[in-house]
Each structure stands twice: as C-alpha cells, then as structure tokens.
Amino acid sequence: MTIKQTIQEQSQKLKEITHIPAKEVEILIGHLLNKNTIWLHLNYHQEFEQQKELEKLIQKRATHYPLEYLIGKASFYGEIFYTKKGVLIPRPETELLVEHAITCLNNLPKKPKRVLEIGVGSGVISIMLALLVENIEIVGIDINPIALQLAKENALKHNVLDKINFIQSDLFDNVVGDFDMVISNPPYIANEYILPHNVKYEPHNALFAGEVGDELLKQIIVQTHQRNIPYLFCEMGYDQKPSLSQFLKQFSTNKVEFYKDYAQFDRGFWVEFNH
Ligand SMILES: C[S@@+](CC[C@H](N)C(=O)[O-])C[C@H]1O[C@@H](n2cnc3c(N)ncnc32)[C@H](O)[C@@H]1O
C-alpha cells in the first residue's frame, strides 16, 4: 500500500477523536520514517512498509492518547521541544505569557535579569526566555523530577543549559537568592472539574490545584510578595479574574494587568509590586 493509500485508510480510524485525521496520520508516518511533511508529499506514491507499527500508534491515538506523547515532541513559540508522558504538553496560549514577560524584561535596565520560574514542566517558558532575553539568569523549579529531567534535556537541545538552574522544589521551599521576576503557569484547575479525554493522560499534579483551582496561584502571589520580588507573571483559568483581582487588592502594587488568550478568554495577569 502506498503512503497516500495508507493515509486515506488509517485516517478513517481517527475521525471521531480529531478534526484533522489525515494530518495526524501524516505526522505519525513522518515520525516512523523520520521524514518531514514535504518529503511525504513528494513521495506519496511510494510503498509504505511499516503498517504494523503505524497501526499500533493509530490504535493508541484512537483512545485519545495525545499525539505529542506518541511522537515525543511538540511545537512551542516556533521551536520544537521534547515531550514525555508524565509531563504536561505545552499549550499555545502559554506563548502569550512568555511574550508579556519578554516585553517587561527587555524594559528593565538592570543586568543580569534574574527570573524564577515556578513549575517548569517541559521547560518551554524558561528556555524561550533564555533564548530571547539577553543577559538573563533563570532558576526553574518543579516538584516533578520527570519534568525537571525533561526540561534539562530541552535546555540542552536549545543550547541554554548554562543559563538555567533546575531545582526540585515545592514552590519557594528550596529557592534562595534575589529575583527580578517570578513567572508561572501553575496548576489552576479545580479538583472536581471533568477533564476532556485527551487531557486525562497528562499528569494530574500539573493540572489540579485544589477545591477552587486558584489556591496555588494565591500562594505564589503571597510568596512572591514576601520575597520582595518586584514582578509576577502568571497564567490562570478563564474564570479566575474576579477572585484574583480581589485577592491582589490586599497588596500595595504599582500595576495589575490581566490579559486574554487567542480565544478572547481571560488567561493571565501580571503584577508590579510596590515594595
Ligand atoms: C501547568 S504545568 C506547566 C508546565 C510548563 N511551565 C508549561 O507551561 O507547559 C504546571 C507545572 O507545575 C508543577 N507543580 C505543581 N505543583 C507544584 C508546586 N507546589 N511546586 C512546584 N511546581 C509545581 C507541575 O509538576 C507542572 O510541571
């Protein structure tokens, strides 16, 4: 069977779980052959011989198992990062958090710029900051050792391992030193929330934060303030703006701004504390 026929046949099995079944089969074939999409399109009429391996991947994908775990990579901010089961898959909306933080860091006169990331996961936020901000030193922490290992591998892949110090820590527990900014995309989902099928395969301690969902965000706000760190940039749930803006009123701040994601949902905020 040719590559083209295989795509036509196998994509029928993914119709229920994705709106781009043929594209996903192409990606899986490309993964098995270690070839990119252009190569596949130029070689559509070649025989495809790894039918058994592909069927295994398709069967798994048909259970909503994430494509990014099957192929071991995901794209973020135009770059490719390794992914691994046990670590959250990076989401496009988190690119906005990175963008807001970069604007702020580039306007800071102080050098080097010292940033703490809470909950590095695959490392995408810290690595993009290390790539895009000059003279930056980053400490990236997570409670999950699998995430820290993956983040290190991604930092090595992007050649920024010397700019990021990865540490296992529960929030600020093992963090020492001064920082100009804390950045975090922490777990912010309420424990009772029913996850979509695909997200069920991702680590629960990367997603759920407590009964209400904003518990970790509130701890991060309090601890960032206690440590006299001037800037805090966070992603949050689409319905958390009212509770978080109310919570932030107890602190003396120069600025509090909320931002929306690509779908126009409230998705994050940044604060400049007035210490
Ligand atoms: C939503 S994921 C974000 C991962 C990555 N920064 C990204 O944006 O793709 C949240 C991360 O926070 C970590 N985490 C959860 N609770 C934590 C805690 N108390 N202290 C430090 N990290 C924590 C999780 O292990 C997970 O990697």
The ligand as a Gaussian input file, in Angstrom:
#p B3LYP/6-31G(d) Opt

LIG

0 1
 C        0.514000      23.594000      34.090000
 S        2.092000      22.820000      34.264000
 C        3.115000      23.997000      33.400000
 C        4.344000      23.392000      32.763000
 C        5.120000      24.360000      31.856000
 N        5.611000      25.512000      32.585000
 C        4.243000      24.811000      30.689000
 O        3.783000      25.965000      30.712000
 O        3.990000      23.997000      29.775000
 C        2.407000      23.110000      35.961000
 C        3.733000      22.567000      36.488000
 O        3.825000      22.927000      37.880000
 C        4.360000      21.847000      38.619000
 N        3.906000      21.985000      40.019000
 C        2.719000      21.631000      40.556000
 N        2.669000      21.935000      41.863000
 C        3.873000      22.495000      42.165000
 C        4.443000      23.001000      43.362000
 N        3.769000      23.002000      44.506000
 N        5.709000      23.487000      43.314000
 C        6.408000      23.483000      42.151000
 N        5.914000      23.020000      40.973000
 C        4.669000      22.526000      40.980000
 C        3.829000      20.608000      37.914000
 O        4.623000      19.481000      38.188000
 C        3.857000      21.046000      36.446000
 O        5.064000      20.691000      35.821000

